Structure formats: structure tokens, C-alpha cells
Amino acid sequence: MLPATKTHRFSLADVVPSSLLAIAHEPNPLSLPPVEKAIVLLVDGLGASALTARAGHARTLAPMLTAASTIGARFPSTTASALASLTTGETPGIHGLVGYSVFDAANDRVVNQLSGWDARLDPASWQRVPTLFEKARDAGIPSFAIGSERYRSSGFTRAVLRGAEYRSGGTMSERFEKARSVLDEIDRGLIYLYVPELDQAGHSAGWQSPLWTTLLEELDRTVRSFTPTLGRGEGMLLTADHGVLDVPHNSQVLFDTEPRLIDGIRFIAGEPRALQLHFEPDASSDLRATVLASWREIEGSRSWTVSRAEAIESGWFGPSVDSEVIPRIGDIIIAARKNIAYYDSRVVTNTGRNMVGQHGSWSSDELAIPLLRFGAFA
């Protein structure tokens, strides 16, 4: 039985559209009141489950988290796909960022969607739809993106943040200060404020680590200091792109050690909890069926295994998938449902095996995210 694709009443794709409609003083899916200025604070990797578990370290944020203030990320629960959905209001099957790493058929390669952009991959066409920042600009609503300086000119930024004026801040508190400065500069507009620190700590040390907890405390303290500065007509939403779960090293599955699972496989894309396997072009239909059956036989007790056609039909990448996006999706998709992560031991430089915090699949730890309201949105 496959997981339900709609896990909550609202999803990440509702956040920015609702904020822009609130600025335009129009009805919106989240029922936000009219404002002049809105901030969307995106805390990378802050899942509802982890926030609840560390409630004692988040005295401002945790009490605000209820069933009503929990929304859903979408599959795959990974930053590249989720942020594209946030800033376009579309699902991966439409915007085209269908995973952490994705098959680029034109160049016969797998490309990292966060850091692998080069001259052969145009952000303006690979991410296939206008961003909501571009639509806001066309409607006369200025928008701003606030993040680290190192992200300013990246291909991913050009793919998902185009249309917004980029401002940078080195620390979490500096980025909040930038947000306050922008609010003071404008009479009307949208601000996207990005906090990556918790996700970085989660990957390196795990969300159960003292480092992650310390950064959660810093976030909570910073939000507590910032929100009283929000004036009349200024609202802020805090959300996340995905949650996180810790996968111990002894729960890593080296799938390449079983030859039946890699027979005829040319490329391995996706990420450790949501593999996307691409066959050699000349792989026969019998071979494809055999490998799919082998994955189900060997890993079926701890992962969902579907063909590309089954994933599309089941809505894994959204209600519809554009024909241009279909080849980017794996011929076979393996989504972990147990606390495991899949790795290819043939990749000797795979530093990803040092990661503790993981995401990408369908668990509630990965998909349930907060939507907390401050200022005029409270």
C-alpha cells in the first residue's frame, strides 16, 4: 500500500501564494488577514516532530505548534524540491526539480540540484515556471530574499529566487536585522528569510545532538526578540522545507552489494532515503521488470518501491507531471519507510555516508512541518 500524497490540509506550496494575496488584500488559502508587508521565514530542516521533542529548548516556538499549525511538505522531502515548490507554488512534476540529484538526459549525467549547476544547465529553463517573486514584481509588489552571501549567485538561487532582490547576512541574527531593515525601507512587499543552520547541524551531528539543540535555542531566542518589532500591517510566517530523522551508521544499506539490485542500472540519483534509479537506454523490458521485482523482494519490508509510471499515477510528484519532466524521474524509485538510508559503496568518495540527519522520504518526521504565525498574522 502506497503512502497518501496529501498528508495535511495545507502544504508548503500554499505559504507564499497566501502571503502575496494577503499583501494584495485578497482572500487566500491560509486565511491570512490583509497586511502591507509579509515575511516568510524558512527554517531549513525544522520538522514538527523534532520541534515537539525539543519543546523545552524552544519556549517561544514549541507552544505555538498544534495540529492546526502543522502543514505538509511534499515528496521528495528534500530542500531542492521543497524550496522550488515554496517559491513557485507548484509541485515537482511542474517546476521540474524532482530530487536532490536529478538525471539530466540532454547531457547524460546526474546533477546535484543545490550545488551542481554549470554552463550546461540553465536555471531559467531547468526550473520551468515563473517564481512567485517574478509574479509579485509584475503585480507591483517588491520582494526580497535574505540569505548567506555564498548563496547569492548560485544556480539554485537563480532557479528558485529569481525576481527577488537578494540581501545577505552572515549570521542568523544578522539576517533578521536585514529583514527589519527591509521592512523599514518599504511601504509594501514580501521578504523571504532563510535560516540554514539547523539543517546543516542536523546533517553533520543529528537533530538529537547538543549542536542542533543549541541552534534551536538561538532560533527561538532570535524570533522572540524579533517579533515585538513587527508593526501594524507586518506579518510573519515561520515554516520549514522538510523535517529530519537521525539514521545511525549501522542502518546504512549498501545496496550495490546485491547484484540483482543494480543489474542494468546506469545512474543513481535522488538521495539516500529516496533513490531514483535510471536504467541503461538499451535495458530490456524484461530486465527492468526483473530489477523492480528484486527490489520489492529484497527491500519491500522497509521501503516502498515503485516504477516511474506508478509514481506518476499515484501523484508522488504532484497531480500532474509535464512531459519534459518525466525523463528526470527515476525508472525505479525506492523510498525508505524504516529508519534506514541507502548508499552505493562503489562510490569511494561518498562523504554523504558521514551524515547523521536524513530526509527525503514519506515519514511524518520528514513531511510534517510547522506553520507558525506572528505579528499581524497571529
N, C-alpha and C positions, 0 to 999 in steps of 0.2 A: 504494500500500500504506500503510495507516494505522499509526501508531506503536502499540507494545504499551502497554496501560494499566497493567500491573503490571511495573514496572521493577526492583524489588528484592524480596527475600523479605519484608521488613518495610517499613511505611510510617509516616509521621508520625502517623497515627491510632492506632498501637499504643502510643505512648510514654506518654501519661497513663494509659490504662487499665491498662497493665502496672505503672506506678508505684503506682497505688492498690491493685492486687491484692498487690503486694509489701508495702505497709503493712498490708494485711489478712492477711498471711502465707499467701497463696494462690498456686497456680501461675499463671503469666502468660505471654503470648506471647513476651516478650523473655527469659524465664528469669531474671528478676531475683531475687536472694536476698531473704529476708524482712528488712524494716527497720522502724523505727518512724517515721522521717522521710525524706521524699524531696524533692529539688529538681529541677525541670525547668527548665534554663537554655536559653532560646530566643534564639539569636543571629540576628537578622533578616539575611537575605541571605548567610549564610556557607555558600556551596556547597562541596562536596567538591573540585571542580576548582580553585577559587581558593585554597583552603587548601593543596592539594598544590603549586600553582605558587608559593606564597609560604612554603614549608616552612621556609626559613631564618629567617623572621621569627616563627615560631611553634614554638619549641623544645619547648614542653610539649604542644601540641595535635597538631601535624602528625605526630609519630612514632606517635601512637595511631590514626591514620586508616589503615584497611586495608579490604579488600573486605568483611570481616565487620562492620566498624564503619561501613559506609555503608548508609544506607537511602534510601527514595524519598519525595519529595514527590509530590503528585498534580497533574494538570491541573485547572484552570489554576494554574500555579506562581506564585501571587500571594498577598500577605500576607492579604488579607481571607478568601479561601477556605481557605488553609492553616491559619491560626490557628483558624478555626472548626472545621476537621477535627481539629486538635490537641486542642482543649478540649471537643469533643463526642464524639470517636471515630467520627464519621460522615463520609460523603463529601458533596460539594457537592449532589448530587442529593437528599439528605435534609435537610441543615441549611439549604440554600437560598441560601447566599452563593456564587453561581456565577461571580463575577468581581470585578475591581477596581471596575468600574462596571456596574450592572445595570438592566435595564428594570423599572420599577415600573408595571405595567399599570393599577392602580387609579387612579393619578394621571397617567398618560400622560406619563412622563418617564423619564430615566435618572438614577440616583442613585449617587454615589460611596459605596462601602461602608465606607470608612475615615473620611471626614470629612463626608459629605453627609446625615447624619441630622437630621431635623426632626420637628415635631409630626405630620406625615402618615405617618411611618414608625416603627412601634413596634418597638423592638429585641426585646421579649419575644415577639412573634409573627412578625416577619420572619425571625429566626433561630429555626427551628421546633422545635427539640428541647431537652430539658434539657441543661445543660452537665454535664460530669463533676464540676465543683465542687459543683453542686447535688446530684448523686447522692452525692458524698462526704459532704456535710453531712447528708443524710438517713441515711447509714450511720454517723454519729457521728465522721467524720474531718474535722477542720477544714482549710480550705485558704486560702491567701493568694496574692495577686497583687502583685508588686513591679514598678513601672514608673515612668515620669516622671509628675510631678504633673499635667501638662497632659492626660494620657490618663484621669485618674481618673473623670471624669463623662461621657465621650464616649458617643455612641450605640453605637459599635463595642464599647467596653468593656462596656456593659450587655448587648450581644448575646452576646458570647463569654466573658466573665469573670464573669457573674452567679453568685452563690453563693460567690465567694471574697472575703475581706476584703482591701481594697486598701491597700497601703502604698507610699509614694513615696520616690524618691531622685533628686537632680538629676544626679549623675554616675554613671558606670559603677561606680566604687569605692564610692560611697555606697549604691548598690543592693545590692551584695554585702554591705556592712556591715549593711544592713537584713535581708538573708536570714539572716546569722549571728545577729542579734538575735532574729528569729522562732524560729530553731532552739532558741535558749536559753530562749525563753518557753514552748514547748510540749513535751508529752511524746510527741505523736503528730501527724502531719499532713503535708500536701502544700504545697509552695511552687512557684509559677510565677514565674520571674525573667526579665525581658525586657530585652534589650540591642538598641536600635535603631540605634546609632551607625554600624555598618559599612554597613548598608543605606542610610542617609542619605548617607554619603560615596560609596558606590557610584553612587547616582543622580546626585549632583552632579558628581563628578570621575572616576568609573570605578573598578573594583576594581584596575586596574593603576596607580593614582595613588599618589604618596607619602602622601597623606592616608589612604587606605584601609589602606595598609601600616602606617602609624603606629598606627592604631586597632586593627589586628590584633595588633600588638605589645603594646598596652595590655591588650587582652583576654587574651592569653596570659599576660602578667605577673600580671594580677589573678587569673586562675584558678590560676596556680602558687602564689600567696600564700594563696589561699582554701582550696584542697583539703586542706592539712595540718590545718586546723581542724575538718574533718569527723570527728566522733567515731564510736564504735561504734554501729551501728544508724542511721547517717545516710548516705544515698547520693545522688549527683547524676548526672544525665544532661545532656549538652550536645548540643543539636541545632539545627536551623535550619528556617525555613519554606520556603525555596527557595534556589537558587543565583543566579548573576548572570553576565552576559556584557556586554562593552562593545560598543556599536554606534556607530560614528563617524557624524558628521553627514551625510557623503556617502552613507551607507547607509540614510538615511530615504527611504521610499517615499511620495510624495504621491498616494495612490490616487484622490483626487477629481478629479485632472486627466484621468482616463479616464472619460468619461460613462457608459460601459456598466457600470462597477462600482458606480455609485451610483443607477442608474435605479430609482425607486420606493422607495428607502431612506428611512425616516423618522427612525430613531435609530441612532446608532453607540455601542455600549457596549463592555465589555471593556477592553482596553489595547493598546498599540502592537504587541505581539508575539502577541496573541490577540484579534483583533477579533471582536465579536459584532454582526451587522447585523440590524436589525429593519425589515421592510417596512411601508409604509403599510397600514392594515387592508384597504383595497379593492384591493390589488395582486392581479392575476390570477395564476392558477397558471402560465400561460404566461410572464408576466413574471418570476415567481420562478425558474422553470426557466432562463430566458434569462440572468438575472443570475448565477445559480450557475454556469452553463456559462462565462460570460465570465470570472469569477474563475479558474476552473480553466484556461482557455485562456491568460490573460494572466499569472497568478501561480503556475501549477501547478508550475513548475520550482523554486520557492523557498519554497512554503508548502503546507500541507495545507488543502484547502477542503472542508468538509462541510456538509450541511444539518443542521438541528436533529434530525431523525429519525435521520439517520446517526450523529450524535454520541451520541445516547442509546443507540441499538442497539449501538454499538461500546464503550460503557462509559466514554466520556470524562468523565462527571460521576459515575461510580460504577456499581455493578452495577444499581441501580435509581434512578429519578427520580420523586419524588412528583408527582402531577398538579398540585398547587399550585405547584410549582417550574418546571414545563415552560414556561410563558409567559415566565419570566425569562431563559431561554436564547435566544440569537440565532437568527433564522431561518436565517442563514448564519454559520458560524464559520470564521475564517481564522487558522490557527496557523502562525507563521513557522518554517521549518526551516533557513533560511540566516541569516546574521548581519545581519538587517535589522529595521526597525521601521516600522510603517505609521502615517501621520499624515494628517489632513484639513486641507489648507491653508486652507480656508474659515474655520476657527476661528482668528481673528486673535490671540486672547489665549492661545493654547496654549503655556503655559510649559513643558509637558512636552517640547517639542522641544529644550529645553536639557539634557535628561537624557542621561547617557552610559551608565551601567549600566542594563541592562534585564533583564526576565524575564517569564514568563507562558506560555511555550510548552513544547515537548516535549524540548528538547535535554538531554543529560546535564549540561551546565553549569548548567542551571536545575533539574533534577529530583534530582540526586544530592546528598544532604546527609549530614553526619556524625551519628553517634550514639556519643558518647564517654562512658565510664563512670568515675566517680570515687567515692572513699570506699568505703562498704560495697557499692557496685555494681561496683567494679573487679574 
